[in-house]
Structure formats: structure tokens, C-alpha cells
Amino acid sequence: MQQLTVRLMDMGRILTGQVAIVTGASSGIGAATAVAMARAGMDVLLAARRQDRLAGVAQVVESLGRRARIVALDVAHAGHERQLLDEAERQFGRFDVVFANAGYGLERDVHLTPDADLRAIFEVNFFASVALLRESARRLRAAGRGGHLLMCSSCLSKFSLPGHGAYAASKAAQESICRAMRFELLPHGIEVASVHPITTTTEFFSESAARSGLRGGAVPEHAPRWALQPPERVADAIIDCLRRPRSEVWTSEIVRLSAALFNACPWLFDLVLRREANRRVRQLAREGSDAGESVRH
Ligand SMILES: NC(=O)c1ccc[n+]([C@@H]2O[C@H](COP(=O)([O-])OP(=O)(O)OC[C@H]3O[C@@H](n4cnc5c(N)ncnc54)[C@H](OP(=O)(O)O)[C@@H]3O)[C@@H](O)[C@H]2O)c1
């Protein structure tokens, strides 16, 4: 009996029968997480804009013996959070876990980013995620039940990179608000975590390149091969967090420690980034632009 108790404690919280809502579930990390949740015994409400892709993920969830429902919507539309939570309550009678994961990247220097693009990326990555977790928290509290709320941030929440300022800022804002919510909601039995993937092999980079007017492949050329991870790796880490709650979900200790070091010693990060700045100077010089001069000073 004691052995059985120890083994059950080792497995952490039981997820079987719980209901999850996942946004950005039509591809990449969201799709992989929905499937991992089904494997862990959870039913899933899947949301994104592409209905056909959601239907494909729903089929996989159902083939694992769990229920799946889909909602095709744009999270940038006001009220999307109420639509999703209403649907989960109508279809499943409840929800226990919410993963605000829908998001996209933008690769452009800040001084070249129009206001509309800056606001648009915050609308999807930040405001929509906050709206969903905030309304989820209100309903869980009203129902007097605990739950687990997660937001997909990024390793770039800890250190910004040239060309990724708007994206990194939206991810830092997500992390920051999750940290506050975590301790606001802990007394109510509601867990909050931010997720910090490193370079993950999804449609993210081609989508980001398209939005930024760049030609782009599956993953950025500058990303070291060792740092590439499949979305299933992030999904497994999220399931682990649902079983054993924590404030941040990471899939690379090297990147996590580097981020901590960069935050403690900004001059070290400057040294690393200076190489990137010099590369840009050379590139601009090759392109015959005098903008290289301004970067050099
Ligand atoms: N890939 C990486 O290296 C990486 C690293 C760190 C963090 N992340 C974060 O991980 C999350 C998932 O990205 P991913 O890598 O899995 O990329 P992905 O394959 O491109 O998935 C993005 C998902 O978000 C959905 N989405 C985007 N805009 C939406 C909108 N306005 N309304 C509804 N759904 C929307 C997309 O679905 P539809 O197009 O069907 O709407 C898609 O399902 C993002 O928040 C991203 O910032 C990714």
C-alpha cells in the first residue's frame, strides 16, 4: 500500500477526465500539446483560425479515446475568450486547464516596425492571452474550483534579440503578467505558469518570415542545430507541469541558465550581440547602404 502511494505521488496530479482548452491548436506546439493531453486522459477544446487543420488534430485526439471539439476563431476578435469558455462549458460541462498558446513572430528592426504591426502582435500574443486567462480565472473562482492556466511565452521573454524586439517584448509581457497572476490565484487553488520554448520546429518561422516580408525556411539559419526541438518536447514538458505545477516551463536548461547569466551580467550579453551587430554592419556595407555607419557608432 505504501509503495502504491509513493508511486502515485511520483506520478503527480491525475489528469484523466480533465478538460483542457488549447488555442493555436491547429499546428505546432498547440497541436502537439492537445495530443499529449489526450494521451494523458484529457478531453480537449481546440481553437485556431484554420478549421480543416483543427479537424485533423481532433481526429487524432479521438483516435486516442478522448473527446475533442473544435472552435474556429481569431483570438484577436473581442469576446473570443467568452466564446471559447462558453463552448467548453456547453460541450463538456466544465474546464480545468487553459493553454493560451496562439501567437506569431515578427522579424523586423523596431525602428522599421509600423505602429499597426506593433499593436497587432501585442493584440494576439499578449492581450488575447490575458483576456482568456483572466476570464478563465474569474469563472474558476466563481465555480469554487481549482484549475491550471498556462500561457505560451518564449525563451526570448528573458533576452531580446536584434530584429525580434516587438516579438520579445510581447513574450516578456506575457511572462510578467503570468508571474503576478500566479500568486494572485494560488490562494484560490488555481495554478498559473508561463511556457518558454526554445527554437521549436513548427510553422512559426515560415509564418513569421511571411508576415515580415522575408523569404524564410522552416527554422532560422542562425539557430544552432543542438537548440532545435520538436513541438512534442514542449508538449511533454507542459504535461509534466500539469502533473507537478511550477511557475515556468522550460525545455532547455542551457538556454535557461544562459538567460539567467545574461540578466545578471548584461555586459556579457552585449559582447555576444556585438558580433551580431558587426555582422549587420558587414551586410549593410555589402548592400552599399550608409546605414552601416550608424550601427558602427
Ligand atoms: N516555434 C518556436 O521556436 C517558438 C519558440 C518560443 C515560443 N513559441 C510560441 O509558441 C506558440 C505556438 O507557436 P508554434 O511554434 O507552435 O507556431 P505555429 O505552428 O505557427 O502555431 C501557431 C498557432 O497559433 C495560431 N494562431 C496564430 N494567430 C492566431 C489568431 N489570430 N487567432 C487564432 N489562432 C492563431 C495558429 O493557427 P491558425 O493559423 O490556424 O489560426 C497556429 O495554430 C506561439 O505563441 C509562439 O510565440 C514558439
The ligand as an SDF file (V2000), in Angstrom:
LIG
                    3D

 48 52  0  0  0  0  0  0  0  0999 V2000
    8.4630   27.7290  -32.6600 N   0  0  0  0  0  0  0  0  0  0  0  0
    9.2840   28.3160  -31.7990 C   0  0  0  0  0  0  0  0  0  0  0  0
   10.5190   28.2890  -31.9410 O   0  0  0  0  0  0  0  0  0  0  0  0
    8.7200   29.0340  -30.5830 C   0  0  0  0  0  0  0  0  0  0  0  0
    9.6300   29.4180  -29.5930 C   0  0  0  0  0  0  0  0  0  0  0  0
    9.1370   30.0830  -28.4720 C   0  0  0  0  0  0  0  0  0  0  0  0
    7.7780   30.3340  -28.3490 C   0  0  0  0  0  0  0  0  0  0  0  0
    6.9250   29.9570  -29.3460 N   0  0  0  0  0  0  0  0  0  0  0  0
    5.4900   30.2690  -29.1670 C   0  0  0  0  0  0  0  0  0  0  0  0
    4.7400   29.0820  -29.2920 O   0  0  0  0  0  0  0  0  0  0  0  0
    3.4000   29.4120  -29.6450 C   0  0  0  0  0  0  0  0  0  0  0  0
    2.9520   28.4490  -30.7320 C   0  0  0  0  0  0  0  0  0  0  0  0
    3.7670   28.6310  -31.8770 O   0  0  0  0  0  0  0  0  0  0  0  0
    4.2700   27.4160  -32.7770 P   0  0  0  0  0  0  0  0  0  0  0  0
    5.7390   27.3890  -32.7100 O   0  0  0  0  0  0  0  0  0  0  0  0
    3.5250   26.1930  -32.4980 O   0  0  0  0  0  0  0  0  0  0  0  0
    3.9160   28.0090  -34.2230 O   0  0  0  0  0  0  0  0  0  0  0  0
    2.7730   27.6220  -35.2730 P   0  0  0  0  0  0  0  0  0  0  0  0
    2.8970   26.2110  -35.6980 O   0  0  0  0  0  0  0  0  0  0  0  0
    2.8230   28.6920  -36.2990 O   0  0  0  0  0  0  0  0  0  0  0  0
    1.4270   27.7560  -34.4220 O   0  0  0  0  0  0  0  0  0  0  0  0
    0.8270   28.9770  -34.1310 C   0  0  0  0  0  0  0  0  0  0  0  0
   -0.6380   28.7110  -33.8060 C   0  0  0  0  0  0  0  0  0  0  0  0
   -1.2650   29.9260  -33.4340 O   0  0  0  0  0  0  0  0  0  0  0  0
   -2.4700   30.0560  -34.1810 C   0  0  0  0  0  0  0  0  0  0  0  0
   -2.7650   31.4630  -34.3680 N   0  0  0  0  0  0  0  0  0  0  0  0
   -1.9430   32.4530  -34.7840 C   0  0  0  0  0  0  0  0  0  0  0  0
   -2.6010   33.6140  -34.8510 N   0  0  0  0  0  0  0  0  0  0  0  0
   -3.8820   33.3590  -34.4530 C   0  0  0  0  0  0  0  0  0  0  0  0
   -5.0420   34.1420  -34.3210 C   0  0  0  0  0  0  0  0  0  0  0  0
   -5.0530   35.4530  -34.6080 N   0  0  0  0  0  0  0  0  0  0  0  0
   -6.1880   33.5520  -33.8800 N   0  0  0  0  0  0  0  0  0  0  0  0
   -6.2090   32.2300  -33.6040 C   0  0  0  0  0  0  0  0  0  0  0  0
   -5.1400   31.4390  -33.7020 N   0  0  0  0  0  0  0  0  0  0  0  0
   -3.9910   31.9870  -34.1340 C   0  0  0  0  0  0  0  0  0  0  0  0
   -2.2020   29.3180  -35.4920 C   0  0  0  0  0  0  0  0  0  0  0  0
   -3.4180   28.8280  -36.0310 O   0  0  0  0  0  0  0  0  0  0  0  0
   -4.2000   29.3900  -37.3010 P   0  0  0  0  0  0  0  0  0  0  0  0
   -3.1830   29.9140  -38.2750 O   0  0  0  0  0  0  0  0  0  0  0  0
   -4.9630   28.1950  -37.8020 O   0  0  0  0  0  0  0  0  0  0  0  0
   -5.0940   30.4400  -36.7430 O   0  0  0  0  0  0  0  0  0  0  0  0
   -1.3860   28.1480  -35.0060 C   0  0  0  0  0  0  0  0  0  0  0  0
   -2.2330   27.1170  -34.5610 O   0  0  0  0  0  0  0  0  0  0  0  0
    3.4050   30.8720  -30.0610 C   0  0  0  0  0  0  0  0  0  0  0  0
    2.8500   31.6590  -29.0260 O   0  0  0  0  0  0  0  0  0  0  0  0
    4.8910   31.1880  -30.2090 C   0  0  0  0  0  0  0  0  0  0  0  0
    5.1850   32.5280  -29.9300 O   0  0  0  0  0  0  0  0  0  0  0  0
    7.3620   29.3080  -30.4550 C   0  0  0  0  0  0  0  0  0  0  0  0
  1  2  1  0
  2  3  2  0
  2  4  1  0
  4  5  1  0
  4 48  2  0
  5  6  2  0
  6  7  1  0
  7  8  2  0
  8  9  1  0
  8 48  1  0
  9 10  1  0
  9 46  1  0
 10 11  1  0
 11 12  1  0
 11 44  1  0
 12 13  1  0
 13 14  1  0
 14 15  2  0
 14 16  1  0
 14 17  1  0
 17 18  1  0
 18 19  2  0
 18 20  1  0
 18 21  1  0
 21 22  1  0
 22 23  1  0
 23 24  1  0
 23 42  1  0
 24 25  1  0
 25 26  1  0
 25 36  1  0
 26 27  1  0
 26 35  1  0
 27 28  2  0
 28 29  1  0
 29 30  1  0
 29 35  2  0
 30 31  1  0
 30 32  2  0
 32 33  1  0
 33 34  2  0
 34 35  1  0
 36 37  1  0
 36 42  1  0
 37 38  1  0
 38 39  2  0
 38 40  1  0
 38 41  1  0
 42 43  1  0
 44 45  1  0
 44 46  1  0
 46 47  1  0
M  CHG  2   8   1  16  -1
M  END
$$$$
